[in-house]
Amino acid sequence: MSALLAQDEASRTLSPDQVTPDADPIEATRARLVGTPLPTDRLRGWLVTAFVGVLAAIVRFQNLGFPTDKGTPVFDEKHYVPQAWQMLRNGWFEDNPGYELTVHPPLGKVMIAIGEALFGYNGWGWRFTAALCGALMVVMVVRIARRLTRSTLLGGIAGILLIADGVSHIQSRMGMLDIFQAFFVLAAFACVLLDRDLVRQRLMRAVEAGWATESPYGPRLGVRWWRLAGGALLGLSCGVKWSGLYFMAAYFLLTIVFDLTARRAVGVRHPWWGTLLRDALPGLLAFLALPIVVYVACYAPWFASETGVYRHRVETGGTDAWSVVKGAVGSLFQWHEKVLDFHEHLVTRPESQHPWESKPWVWPMSLRPMLYYYEGGTTACGEAKCVSATMLIGTPALWWLSLPMLGWGLWRMFSRFDWRWAAVVTAYLAGYLPWFLNLDRQMYFFYATPMAAFLVLGITLGLGHVLGKATDGPERRRTGLLAVALYVGLVVANFAWLWPILNGDSITEWRWQAELWLPSWR
């Protein structure tokens, strides 16, 4: 760790707050535009990433086939796992409305079906791709945090924190859809950050060549492949669940703000008009048109089928709303209309309220978890009565800091114009705020799955403040490092305490009760 800290300090150069009036204009512009460069320890960075990634795979894949309900799926796996098996049997499309529960796009179920194709219809089969995506998310978080903080040490810490998050852990070990959406949303976020750095590198080359301000709107930036990749990944996230639409809007606005500040940093005379004319329209193509194309492509097997669910809804007397659109396209519209109607009427009724339902105001601190599996009649713990349970719960040492993280992030975002906090807070709120639009709807804590990675990234940025700057004295840095190490140890210890109820281990009744810290957890 000391070697990582030393390398972190060595990688620091002139930062924006160190720019003086007599500084070289090119270097001053570089400091404002590019900021602190990435750490130079590329090999060490990838070794840390690989180590944390392997650790994540071990934790996520251990005993993956347990628990099951006498060999069948548990909780909401009962919806998606059989649908995925049906898709595998049919040729990657669904042909049975499943009691009106074919209410999500096909991609998430295709992902589950890939694991079932490899390992069969069992716990390993229907959870394999979820665990793989969960482990890869840890790898992405290491690289994203390293890019945000310019610190390999903090990147590795972010990966450890995500491994120790109960929500990410459980959802990576369930045959459900949410981990796939979280995976694509996080990958798109990485592309947004890469696009930001690439844009600023291109503008810096224009500054060095002397033509960055020849046009009052600034230079054209060429094809931005990372932005296009981000748009495609957001189309895939919508192919899992429609809530990916909110991330499309959030990331588009985020890139526009990044482009505006970049043009202002190089001295463009009309940065607002330059951003509008040269960045906004291509941004709409990347974050609206391309995701739509990718989303529709997710239905390619359905279009190619003859027996797909609602495939001939127009011909068989569908609704009148889309009767003007004929053929398969019209049937797809009518299917979407039916799905939208299902979600609009999925409301909480007092006489049929789900015992583990929760509203979004309790999600940030994981105040109302969800019980996925419970078996109270075992004796595997060595006593007459044992409990084996799996509960979706956010590690308190992480999730109980959600509101302080968000408050500090908003302050840094609006008072210090810190782009790193702006990126993380925007992504976090894109996964959170939209759920307040319809509070009558049935909601559950697992909807917060995409928020977990951004919570970890926000906490990691906060730990960077605790660690201190490279310009701080060695005593300050050592004190900061001790505080960070103690906090990471607390998170890991908290995760270890929760381990039995995150994995369905057989424990005594006393231990089960000791795991339930709050009345709302019962």
C-alpha positions as CSV (number, residue, x, y, z in Angstrom):
1,M,0.0,0.0,0.0
2,S,2.9,2.4,0.7
3,A,4.2,1.8,-2.8
4,L,0.9,2.6,-4.2
5,L,0.7,5.8,-2.1
6,A,4.2,6.8,-3.3
7,Q,3.3,6.2,-6.9
8,D,0.1,8.2,-6.4
9,E,2.1,11.1,-5.1
10,A,4.7,10.9,-7.9
11,S,2.0,11.0,-10.6
12,R,0.7,14.4,-9.6
13,T,1.6,17.4,-11.7
14,L,0.3,20.9,-12.1
15,S,-3.4,21.0,-11.1
16,P,-6.0,23.8,-11.9
17,D,-5.7,25.3,-8.4
18,Q,-2.0,25.6,-8.8
19,V,-2.2,27.8,-12.0
20,T,-0.6,31.3,-11.4
21,P,-0.8,34.4,-13.6
22,D,2.8,34.0,-14.7
23,A,2.4,30.3,-15.7
24,D,3.1,29.2,-19.2
25,P,-0.2,29.7,-21.2
26,I,0.0,26.2,-22.8
27,E,0.6,24.6,-19.4
28,A,-2.1,26.7,-17.8
29,T,-4.6,25.6,-20.4
30,R,-3.4,22.0,-20.0
31,A,-4.1,22.2,-16.3
32,R,-7.5,23.6,-16.8
33,L,-8.4,21.3,-19.6
34,V,-6.8,18.0,-18.8
35,G,-6.2,18.4,-15.1
36,T,-4.2,15.7,-13.2
37,P,-2.9,13.0,-15.7
38,L,-3.6,9.4,-15.1
39,P,-1.1,7.5,-12.9
40,T,2.0,6.3,-14.7
41,D,2.0,2.9,-13.0
42,R,0.1,1.2,-15.8
43,L,1.5,-2.3,-15.1
44,R,0.8,-2.0,-11.4
45,G,-2.7,-0.7,-12.2
46,W,-3.6,-3.7,-14.2
47,L,-2.0,-6.1,-11.6
48,V,-4.2,-4.5,-8.9
49,T,-7.2,-4.8,-11.2
50,A,-6.5,-8.4,-12.0
51,F,-6.0,-9.3,-8.3
52,V,-9.3,-7.6,-7.2
53,G,-11.1,-9.1,-10.2
54,V,-10.0,-12.6,-9.3
55,L,-11.1,-12.0,-5.7
56,A,-14.5,-10.8,-6.9
57,A,-14.9,-13.9,-9.0
58,I,-14.1,-16.2,-6.1
59,V,-16.6,-14.4,-3.8
60,R,-19.4,-14.2,-6.5
61,F,-19.1,-17.7,-7.8
62,Q,-18.6,-19.7,-4.6
63,N,-21.5,-22.1,-4.0
64,L,-23.4,-20.4,-6.8
65,G,-26.0,-23.2,-7.1
66,F,-27.3,-22.6,-3.6
67,P,-30.0,-21.9,-2.5
68,T,-32.8,-23.3,-4.5
69,D,-36.4,-24.2,-3.7
70,K,-36.1,-28.0,-3.9
71,G,-34.1,-27.6,-7.2
72,T,-36.3,-24.8,-8.6
73,P,-35.7,-21.0,-8.6
74,V,-36.3,-18.8,-5.6
75,F,-38.1,-15.5,-5.4
76,D,-38.4,-13.6,-8.7
77,E,-36.1,-16.1,-10.4
78,K,-39.3,-18.0,-10.8
79,H,-40.4,-15.5,-13.5
80,Y,-37.2,-15.0,-15.5
81,V,-35.4,-18.4,-15.2
82,P,-38.3,-20.4,-16.9
83,Q,-38.7,-17.6,-19.5
84,A,-35.0,-17.8,-20.3
85,W,-35.2,-21.6,-20.6
86,Q,-38.1,-21.2,-22.9
87,M,-36.1,-18.8,-25.1
88,L,-33.2,-21.2,-25.2
89,R,-35.6,-24.0,-26.4
90,N,-37.3,-21.8,-29.0
91,G,-34.4,-20.0,-30.5
92,W,-34.0,-16.9,-28.3
93,F,-37.6,-15.7,-28.3
94,E,-40.6,-16.2,-26.0
95,D,-43.8,-17.7,-27.3
96,N,-45.8,-17.8,-24.1
97,P,-47.2,-14.7,-22.4
98,G,-46.7,-16.4,-19.0
99,Y,-49.8,-15.2,-17.2
100,E,-49.1,-11.6,-18.6
101,L,-45.6,-11.6,-17.0
102,T,-43.8,-11.2,-20.3
103,V,-43.4,-7.5,-19.3
104,H,-39.7,-6.8,-19.8
105,P,-37.5,-6.7,-23.0
106,P,-35.8,-9.9,-24.0
107,L,-32.1,-9.2,-23.4
108,G,-31.9,-9.9,-19.7
109,K,-33.5,-13.3,-20.2
110,V,-31.2,-14.0,-23.1
111,M,-28.3,-13.4,-20.7
112,I,-29.7,-15.9,-18.2
113,A,-30.3,-18.4,-21.1
114,I,-26.6,-18.2,-22.0
115,G,-25.7,-19.7,-18.6
116,E,-28.5,-22.3,-18.9
117,A,-27.1,-23.3,-22.3
118,L,-23.7,-23.8,-20.7
119,F,-24.7,-25.5,-17.4
120,G,-28.3,-26.6,-17.8
121,Y,-31.4,-25.8,-15.9
122,N,-29.9,-25.6,-12.4
123,G,-28.7,-23.0,-10.0
124,W,-25.3,-22.7,-11.7
125,G,-26.9,-22.4,-15.1
126,W,-29.4,-19.7,-14.3
127,R,-27.0,-17.6,-12.2
128,F,-23.7,-18.0,-14.1
129,T,-24.0,-14.9,-16.3
130,A,-25.2,-12.8,-13.4
131,A,-22.2,-13.8,-11.4
132,L,-19.9,-13.1,-14.4
133,C,-21.4,-9.6,-14.8
134,G,-21.1,-9.0,-11.1
135,A,-17.4,-9.9,-11.1
136,L,-16.8,-7.8,-14.3
137,M,-18.5,-4.8,-12.6
138,V,-15.9,-5.0,-9.9
139,V,-13.2,-4.8,-12.5
140,M,-14.9,-1.8,-14.2
141,V,-15.2,0.0,-10.8
142,V,-11.5,-0.4,-10.2
143,R,-10.7,1.2,-13.6
144,I,-13.4,3.9,-13.3
145,A,-12.3,4.9,-9.8
146,R,-8.7,5.0,-10.9
147,R,-9.6,7.3,-13.8
148,L,-11.7,9.5,-11.5
149,T,-9.2,9.8,-8.7
150,R,-6.0,9.4,-10.7
151,S,-5.0,6.9,-8.0
152,T,-4.3,3.2,-8.4
153,L,-4.7,2.9,-4.6
154,L,-8.2,4.3,-4.6
155,G,-9.1,2.3,-7.6
156,G,-8.2,-0.9,-5.8
157,I,-10.1,0.3,-2.7
158,A,-13.2,0.9,-4.8
159,G,-13.1,-2.7,-6.1
160,I,-12.9,-4.1,-2.6
161,L,-15.8,-2.0,-1.4
162,L,-18.0,-3.2,-4.3
163,I,-17.1,-6.8,-3.5
164,A,-18.2,-6.2,0.1
165,D,-21.5,-4.6,-0.9
166,G,-24.4,-6.9,0.0
167,V,-26.7,-5.7,-2.8
168,S,-24.2,-6.2,-5.6
169,H,-23.3,-9.6,-4.0
170,I,-26.8,-10.9,-3.8
171,Q,-27.9,-9.6,-7.2
172,S,-24.8,-11.1,-8.8
173,R,-26.0,-14.5,-7.5
174,M,-29.6,-14.4,-8.6
175,G,-31.2,-15.3,-11.9
176,M,-32.9,-11.9,-12.1
177,L,-32.6,-8.9,-14.6
178,D,-31.3,-6.1,-12.5
179,I,-27.6,-7.0,-12.4
180,F,-27.5,-7.0,-16.2
181,Q,-28.9,-3.5,-16.4
182,A,-26.5,-2.3,-13.7
183,F,-23.6,-3.9,-15.7
184,F,-24.6,-2.1,-19.0
185,V,-25.2,1.2,-17.2
186,L,-21.8,1.1,-15.5
187,A,-20.1,0.2,-18.7
188,A,-21.8,3.1,-20.4
189,F,-20.6,5.4,-17.6
190,A,-17.0,4.2,-18.2
191,C,-17.4,5.1,-21.9
192,V,-18.7,8.6,-20.9
193,L,-15.5,9.2,-18.8
194,L,-13.3,7.9,-21.6
195,D,-15.0,10.2,-24.1
196,R,-14.5,13.1,-21.8
197,D,-10.7,12.5,-21.6
198,L,-10.5,11.8,-25.3
199,V,-12.3,15.1,-26.1
200,R,-9.9,17.1,-23.9
201,Q,-6.9,15.4,-25.4
202,R,-8.1,16.4,-28.9
203,L,-8.7,19.9,-27.8
204,M,-5.3,20.1,-26.2
205,R,-3.7,19.0,-29.5
206,A,-5.6,21.8,-31.2
207,V,-4.3,24.3,-28.6
208,E,-0.7,23.2,-29.1
209,A,-1.2,23.5,-32.8
210,G,-2.6,27.0,-32.4
211,W,-5.9,26.6,-34.1
212,A,-8.3,25.8,-31.2
213,T,-9.9,29.2,-31.2
214,E,-9.9,30.0,-35.0
215,S,-13.6,29.4,-35.1
216,P,-15.8,31.3,-32.5
217,Y,-17.4,27.9,-31.8
218,G,-14.2,26.0,-31.3
219,P,-13.0,23.0,-33.3
220,R,-14.9,20.0,-34.5
221,L,-14.0,17.0,-32.5
222,G,-14.4,14.2,-35.1
223,V,-16.0,10.8,-34.5
224,R,-16.3,10.1,-30.8
225,W,-16.2,6.3,-30.7
226,W,-16.4,6.1,-26.9
227,R,-19.6,8.2,-26.9
228,L,-21.1,5.9,-29.5
229,A,-20.1,2.9,-27.5
230,G,-21.8,4.4,-24.5
231,G,-25.0,4.9,-26.5
232,A,-24.9,1.4,-27.7
233,L,-24.5,0.1,-24.1
234,L,-27.4,2.2,-23.0
235,G,-29.5,0.6,-25.7
236,L,-28.6,-2.7,-24.3
237,S,-29.5,-1.5,-20.8
238,C,-33.0,-0.6,-22.1
239,G,-33.1,-4.1,-23.7
240,V,-33.0,-5.4,-20.1
241,K,-35.3,-2.9,-18.5
242,W,-36.9,0.3,-19.6
243,S,-35.5,2.2,-16.7
244,G,-32.3,2.5,-18.8
245,L,-34.1,5.4,-20.5
246,Y,-33.3,7.7,-17.5
247,F,-29.6,6.9,-17.8
248,M,-29.8,7.9,-21.5
249,A,-31.0,11.3,-20.6
250,A,-28.6,11.7,-17.7
251,Y,-25.5,10.7,-19.6
252,F,-26.5,12.9,-22.6
253,L,-26.7,15.9,-20.3
254,L,-23.5,15.0,-18.6
255,T,-21.5,14.8,-21.8
256,I,-23.0,18.2,-22.9
257,V,-21.8,19.8,-19.7
258,F,-18.4,18.2,-20.1
259,D,-18.2,19.5,-23.7
260,L,-19.2,23.0,-22.6
261,T,-16.6,23.2,-19.9
262,A,-13.9,21.9,-22.2
263,R,-14.7,24.5,-24.9
264,R,-14.6,27.2,-22.2
265,A,-11.3,26.0,-20.8
266,V,-9.6,26.5,-24.2
267,G,-11.0,30.0,-24.6
268,V,-13.6,29.5,-27.3
269,R,-15.5,32.8,-27.8
270,H,-19.0,31.2,-27.9
271,P,-18.7,27.9,-26.0
272,W,-22.5,27.6,-25.5
273,W,-23.2,27.9,-29.2
274,G,-20.2,25.7,-30.0
275,T,-21.5,23.0,-27.7
276,L,-25.0,23.3,-29.1
277,L,-24.0,23.3,-32.8
278,R,-21.1,20.8,-32.7
279,D,-21.8,18.5,-29.8
280,A,-25.5,18.4,-29.0
281,L,-26.8,17.0,-32.3
282,P,-24.2,14.2,-32.5
283,G,-24.9,13.6,-28.8
284,L,-28.6,13.0,-29.6
285,L,-27.6,10.6,-32.3
286,A,-25.3,8.8,-29.8
287,F,-27.7,8.7,-26.8
288,L,-31.1,8.6,-28.5
289,A,-31.0,7.3,-32.1
290,L,-28.3,4.7,-31.6
291,P,-29.8,3.2,-28.4
292,I,-33.2,2.9,-30.2
293,V,-31.5,0.9,-33.0
294,V,-29.7,-1.3,-30.5
295,Y,-32.9,-1.8,-28.5
296,V,-34.9,-2.8,-31.5
297,A,-32.1,-5.2,-32.5
298,C,-32.6,-7.0,-29.2
299,Y,-35.9,-8.2,-30.7
300,A,-34.3,-9.7,-33.9
301,P,-35.1,-13.3,-33.0
302,W,-38.7,-12.2,-32.2
303,F,-39.0,-10.6,-35.6
304,A,-37.6,-13.7,-37.3
305,S,-40.1,-16.0,-35.5
306,E,-43.6,-16.9,-36.3
307,T,-44.7,-17.9,-32.8
308,G,-43.2,-15.2,-30.6
309,V,-45.4,-13.7,-28.0
310,Y,-47.7,-11.1,-29.6
311,R,-45.8,-11.6,-32.9
312,H,-49.1,-11.4,-34.9
313,R,-51.1,-9.3,-32.5
314,V,-52.1,-6.9,-35.3
315,E,-53.5,-9.7,-37.5
316,T,-55.3,-11.3,-34.6
317,G,-57.3,-8.2,-33.6
318,G,-55.1,-6.2,-31.3
319,T,-55.8,-2.8,-29.9
320,D,-56.8,0.2,-32.0
321,A,-54.2,2.6,-30.7
322,W,-51.5,1.3,-33.1
323,S,-53.7,-0.1,-35.8
324,V,-52.3,2.3,-38.3
325,V,-48.9,0.4,-38.0
326,K,-49.2,-3.0,-39.6
327,G,-47.2,-6.2,-39.6
328,A,-44.5,-7.1,-37.1
329,V,-43.7,-3.5,-36.3
330,G,-47.3,-2.8,-35.4
331,S,-47.4,-5.9,-33.2
332,L,-44.2,-4.7,-31.4
333,F,-45.8,-1.4,-30.7
334,Q,-48.9,-3.1,-29.4
335,W,-46.8,-5.4,-27.2
336,H,-45.1,-2.3,-25.7
337,E,-48.5,-0.7,-25.2
338,K,-49.6,-3.8,-23.2
339,V,-46.3,-3.8,-21.2
340,L,-46.7,-0.2,-20.4
341,D,-50.3,-0.7,-19.3
342,F,-49.1,-3.6,-17.0
343,H,-46.5,-1.4,-15.3
344,E,-48.9,1.6,-14.9
345,H,-51.4,-0.7,-13.1
346,L,-48.9,-2.5,-11.0
347,V,-49.9,-0.5,-7.9
348,T,-49.9,-1.2,-4.2
349,R,-53.3,-2.3,-2.9
350,P,-53.9,-2.5,0.8
351,E,-55.5,-5.9,0.6
352,S,-52.6,-7.4,-1.4
353,Q,-49.5,-5.6,-0.4
354,H,-46.3,-7.5,-0.7
355,P,-44.7,-8.1,2.7
356,W,-41.3,-6.9,1.5
357,E,-42.4,-4.0,-0.6
358,S,-40.6,-0.7,0.0
359,K,-40.6,2.9,-1.3
360,P,-37.6,4.7,-2.7
361,W,-37.1,7.0,0.3
362,V,-35.9,4.0,2.4
363,W,-33.5,2.6,-0.3
364,P,-30.4,4.9,0.2
365,M,-29.9,3.5,3.7
366,S,-31.2,0.0,3.0
367,L,-33.9,0.4,5.6
368,R,-36.2,-2.2,4.1
369,P,-34.3,-5.2,2.7
370,M,-35.9,-8.2,1.0
371,L,-36.0,-11.9,2.1
372,Y,-35.4,-14.0,-1.0
373,Y,-35.1,-17.4,0.7
374,Y,-35.9,-18.8,4.2
375,E,-35.7,-22.4,5.6
376,G,-36.3,-22.6,9.3
377,G,-36.4,-26.4,9.7
378,T,-32.8,-27.4,9.1
379,T,-30.4,-28.8,11.6
380,A,-27.1,-28.2,9.7
381,C,-25.8,-25.8,12.2
382,G,-25.6,-28.5,14.9
383,E,-28.6,-27.5,16.9
384,A,-32.2,-28.7,16.9
385,K,-33.4,-25.7,15.0
386,C,-31.3,-23.8,12.4
387,V,-32.1,-21.1,9.9
388,S,-30.9,-20.8,6.3
389,A,-31.9,-17.5,4.7
390,T,-30.9,-15.2,1.9
391,M,-31.7,-11.6,2.4
392,L,-31.0,-8.7,0.0
393,I,-29.4,-6.0,2.2
394,G,-26.9,-3.3,1.6
395,T,-23.8,-3.5,3.8
396,P,-24.6,-0.9,6.4
397,A,-21.1,0.5,6.6
398,L,-21.6,1.5,2.9
399,W,-25.3,2.2,2.6
400,W,-25.7,4.2,5.8
401,L,-23.3,6.7,4.3
402,S,-25.5,7.3,1.2
403,L,-27.0,10.6,2.4
404,P,-23.7,12.1,3.6
405,M,-22.1,11.0,0.3
406,L,-24.9,12.6,-1.7
407,G,-24.8,15.8,0.3
408,W,-21.1,16.1,0.1
409,G,-21.2,15.3,-3.6
410,L,-23.8,17.9,-4.3
411,W,-21.8,20.5,-2.5
412,R,-18.6,19.6,-4.4
413,M,-20.6,19.6,-7.6
414,F,-22.2,23.0,-7.3
415,S,-19.7,25.0,-5.1
416,R,-16.4,23.5,-6.4
417,F,-17.6,22.5,-9.9
418,D,-15.9,19.2,-9.3
419,W,-16.5,17.2,-12.5
420,R,-15.8,13.9,-10.8
421,W,-18.6,14.4,-8.3
422,A,-20.9,15.7,-11.0
423,A,-20.5,12.5,-12.9
424,V,-21.0,10.1,-10.0
425,V,-23.9,12.1,-8.4
426,T,-25.7,12.4,-11.8
427,A,-25.5,8.6,-12.4
428,Y,-26.5,7.8,-8.8
429,L,-29.6,10.1,-9.1
430,A,-30.5,8.7,-12.5
431,G,-31.0,5.4,-10.9
432,Y,-32.9,6.8,-7.9
433,L,-35.0,9.9,-8.5
434,P,-37.2,8.5,-11.3
435,W,-38.8,6.1,-8.9
436,F,-40.5,9.1,-7.2
437,L,-42.6,9.8,-10.3
438,N,-45.2,7.2,-9.4
439,L,-45.2,6.4,-5.7
440,D,-48.4,4.3,-6.0
441,R,-46.5,1.7,-8.0
442,Q,-45.3,-1.5,-6.4
443,M,-41.6,-1.1,-5.7
444,Y,-38.8,-3.3,-4.2
445,F,-35.3,-2.7,-2.9
446,F,-33.7,-4.7,-5.7
447,Y,-34.6,-1.8,-8.1
448,A,-31.7,0.0,-6.4
449,T,-29.2,-2.4,-7.8
450,P,-27.7,0.1,-10.4
451,M,-27.2,2.6,-7.6
452,A,-24.7,0.4,-5.7
453,A,-21.7,0.9,-8.0
454,F,-22.1,4.7,-8.0
455,L,-22.5,4.7,-4.2
456,V,-19.2,2.9,-4.0
457,L,-17.6,5.4,-6.4
458,G,-18.9,8.3,-4.4
459,I,-17.6,6.9,-1.2
460,T,-14.2,6.3,-2.9
461,L,-14.1,10.0,-3.9
462,G,-14.8,10.9,-0.3
463,L,-12.0,8.6,0.8
464,G,-9.8,10.5,-1.6
465,H,-10.5,13.7,0.4
466,V,-9.7,11.8,3.6
467,L,-6.5,10.5,2.2
468,G,-5.4,14.1,1.3
469,K,-3.6,15.7,-1.6
470,A,-0.1,14.9,-2.8
471,T,0.9,18.4,-1.7
472,D,-0.1,17.7,1.9
473,G,2.6,16.8,4.4
474,P,3.7,13.2,5.0
475,E,2.1,13.1,8.5
476,R,-1.2,14.3,7.0
477,R,-1.1,11.6,4.4
478,R,-0.2,8.9,6.8
479,T,-3.1,9.9,9.1
480,G,-5.4,9.9,6.1
481,L,-4.2,6.5,5.0
482,L,-4.8,5.1,8.4
483,A,-8.3,6.4,8.5
484,V,-9.0,5.0,5.0
485,A,-7.6,1.6,6.0
486,L,-9.7,1.5,9.1
487,Y,-12.9,2.3,7.2
488,V,-12.2,-0.3,4.5
489,G,-11.6,-2.8,7.2
490,L,-14.9,-1.9,8.8
491,V,-16.7,-2.5,5.5
492,V,-15.1,-5.9,5.0
493,A,-15.8,-6.9,8.6
494,N,-19.5,-5.8,8.2
495,F,-19.7,-7.8,5.0
496,A,-18.2,-10.8,6.8
497,W,-20.8,-10.6,9.6
498,L,-23.6,-10.5,7.0
499,W,-22.1,-13.4,5.0
500,P,-24.4,-16.1,6.4
501,I,-27.6,-14.3,5.4
502,L,-26.2,-13.2,2.1
503,N,-25.4,-16.8,1.1
504,G,-28.0,-18.9,2.9
505,D,-25.6,-20.5,5.3
506,S,-27.2,-22.5,8.1
507,I,-27.0,-20.6,11.4
508,T,-28.5,-20.8,14.8
509,E,-31.7,-19.0,15.7
510,W,-29.8,-16.7,17.9
511,R,-27.4,-15.7,15.2
512,W,-30.3,-15.1,12.8
513,Q,-31.9,-12.7,15.2
514,A,-28.5,-11.0,15.8
515,E,-28.3,-10.4,12.0
516,L,-31.5,-8.4,12.0
517,W,-30.3,-5.1,13.3
518,L,-33.4,-2.9,12.7
519,P,-37.1,-3.6,13.3
520,S,-37.7,-2.9,9.6
521,W,-35.3,-5.7,8.6
522,R,-37.8,-8.3,10.1
